[in-house]
Structures are given as C-alpha cells and as structure tokens.
Amino acid sequence: MLQRRFHALAGADSPVPVQAALALYDELPAVDLDEMVGDWEGRCIRTGHPDEAHLEQLEWAGKRVRGRDDVDPLICRDDAGRRVASAFVGSAALRRVEYREVLTATIVYDARPSLEHFRRVTADVLVGAAERKGERRPLLFCLRRLPSG
C-alpha cells in the first residue's frame, strides 16, 4: 500500500501538495547509515519547490555514497551523458540526525547549511527531504539504487 502511494506521488505529472508528500514520508521507516552506500539515481518529487528547476538545469542525476565521510551529494550528467560528481555544492558526510521526530541517515553538506534526511520505501528506493536553514519547506526527492558494477 505504501509503495503504491509512493509511486503515485513520485510519478505525478503535476505538482503534489508538500503536506501530502510529507505525510507519506512520515509513514516510512528510518534508514541505517550502511544502507546508503552505493550509487543512486535521483529524481525530484514535484511539489513546486524552487530548487526543482535549479536541479533540472544542473542535470542532476543522483548521489554517490562511498562511506560515512565520503559522499558526493550532487551527481550530474555531463555533456556526454556520463554521471559525474559536481563541485557546485562540494562534498558531504553521512550521519544519523533526528528529523520529523525520527533518527535517520542524513547527508550533511560540508560547506553549506543543508541536510538531506532519508526514509526507506524499499531496500533500493529511498525518499529524501532536503532542508536548508531559513527555508520553510523541504525539497522532496527519491533515490533508486543503481546496480553495482
């Protein structure tokens, strides 16, 4: 049931209310740090957040987590379509942080006041809520684990 609701939300053609997306997010379980290791394909959950257009311009493609202190939080597509780490936001670390009353895996940016908190849909699908100091609502996105190799 939760997976079906997630797919409807993530695949919506028009923006969904942020409160509806957060209600589903709140029902999902926390993510352990070790679950985050890997390459992830990313996609915004459209809620009308202003950063959605910015990520599209950057050709955001996902994230790469090699370890707790080795995270490429912004993987983009280059002109040839390859996945490359962007220097635009710098590097990040992975920590457990409480968000919306749940202690969960969180990407903490090294040089920006930004945090991305994760909840699990399946072992290979996560929902993230990106918050930045001073913003009233988070940017919501989903990640799908890419096959290793």
N, C-alpha and C positions, 0 to 999 in steps of 0.2 A: 504494500500500500504506500509506504513512504517513498519507495523507489519510483513508483508510478507518478506520484505527486511531484517528485523532484524532476523527472523527465518532462512533465508538462510545463513546469516552471522554467526550467533551463532552456527548453526548446520553443518558448513562446515567441510568436512573431512580433508582438508589440510589447512595450514595457509593462512589467508587472509592478503592483504596489510594493514598495520596500517592506512594509509591515507584513505582507503575505509571505515574502521571501524569508524574512527573519523568523516568522512563526514556524516555518518548516525547518529552518536552520536550528532553532531551539529544540526541536524534537530529535535531532540527530545526535549520536554519541560522540564523545571526545575522541581525539586521535593521539596515539602514542608517538613519541619522537621518532623511534626507529621505523615506523610505518611511512614516514615522509621521504626516506632515502630513495632516490631514483629520479628519472626524467619524467616530467609531467607536461601534457598538452593542456593549455588553458583556454578558457572562454568566459566572457562576462555573462552574468545573469542580468539581463536588461531590466533596469529599474529607473533609468533616466539619470543616473549619476553622471556628473560632468566628466569624470575620468574615463568613461567608456569610450568616448570619441578619441581621447588622447591615446589610449592603448591601441585603438584601431590604427591611428596614424603611425604609431611606432611599429606596427605589425607584430604586436605581442603574440607569442606562441606558447608561453608556459613558464615553467620553473625547473631548476635543476638543484637537487639536494644531494650532496656527496657525504655529508656528515653534519654534526651539530654545529660546527664552526666553519662550515664550507658550503655556503648556499649562494647560487646565482638566482636572485629573485625575479629577474626580468630577462627572459629568453625571447628573442625576437627573430624574425625571418630577415635574412639579408637579401640583397638583390637577386641572388641565385636561388633563393628559397630555402637555404640552409638555416638550421637553428643555431643561433649564436648568442652568447651572453652579452647583454648591453651594459655599457659602462654608465649609462644615463643615471641610474639610481645607486650604483656601487654594489657592494657585497652585503651579506646579511648572515645572521646566525639563527639557529633553531633553539627555542626554549619552550618551557611549559609556562603559560600565562593564563590567569583567570579572565574570561570574557563572557559576559552574559551569564554569570554565576557557574561557569564550568571551566575547570582547569584542563587545557588542551594544548596541543602542539601549535606553536606560533612562530612565524618568521619575524625576526626583529631586525630592522634595517640598521646598518652600522652608522650611516651618515644622515639619516632622515628620521623625523618623528613619526614613523609609520610602523604599524603592526598588522600582521595578517594571521587571523585565527581560523583554525580548521575544524571541521566536523566530518564524520565518515558517512557516506551513502553506502558504499561497498568497499572492499579491500583496495580496489583500484579506482574509485571515484570519490572525490572529496569536494566539499563546499567550503569556500573561504570567504571571510568577511574582513576586508581591509579597512582599518580605521587610521585616521591621521589626526593629530592634535588640532583641535579647533573646528573640525568638521562635525556636522550634526548627524549625518547618517553614513553608514559604511558603503563601500563598493563591494558588491557581491559577485563571486565568480565560482566556476567549477574547474576542477582539475581531473584529468583522466591519465592514469599511469601509462606510459609508453612501454612497449616490450623492451626488455634489456637485450643488448647485443648489438 
